[in-house]
Amino acid sequence: MPLWKGAKAAGAINPDEMYYIRSAANAIFFKERSWRRVFDKISTEIADGEARIRPHICNIKRLDATLLLEAMLEQRQPKEMGAPDDHFQDWTFNETSQWLKLKV
């Protein structure tokens, strides 16, 4: 799912609102989670939440796929792994049961 941190960084939402939005999104089963469902869920608590967040949504999966396709078309080598960008500043890895089965 796209990230809402851009809205926080731009000052469109405050840290409390970001926490609420994140909690609301996490409360929706992942297969049913969409921005429409999240916006519907937060609409009663965050005034103009959709209008304030929508301009800052970044679809990381789409961006990743686009960069991969561009690299393949140009036959470029991937750049060296560096420090994570701003989108991943407070990201934590969720060790799911499937991950734990793979972990040796």
C-alpha positions, 0 to 999 in steps of 0.5 A: 500500500502507498505510504502516508508519511509524505503528508506528515512531512509536508505538514498536511497531517500531524503525528497524532493523525498519522498514528490514527491513520496507521492504526485505522489502516492496520485494523482493515484486513490486508486483502480488503485494505484500500485507500477508499476504505481507509478514508472512509474509516478516518473520515469521522475523526480527521477533518478533510483527511482524504483531501489532505493526504491524497496529494502525498500518496506514493505507490512504492510498488508501482515506483519499484516496478517502474524502476525495475522495468527501466533498468531492464530496458536500459540493461543497467546494473542496479545501484549499490544499496545505500541508506534507506530513503525517507519512506523507510525511516520508521519502518519495521519488519513484521516477522510473520509466521511464514517468515519464521518458517523460512528463517533458519 
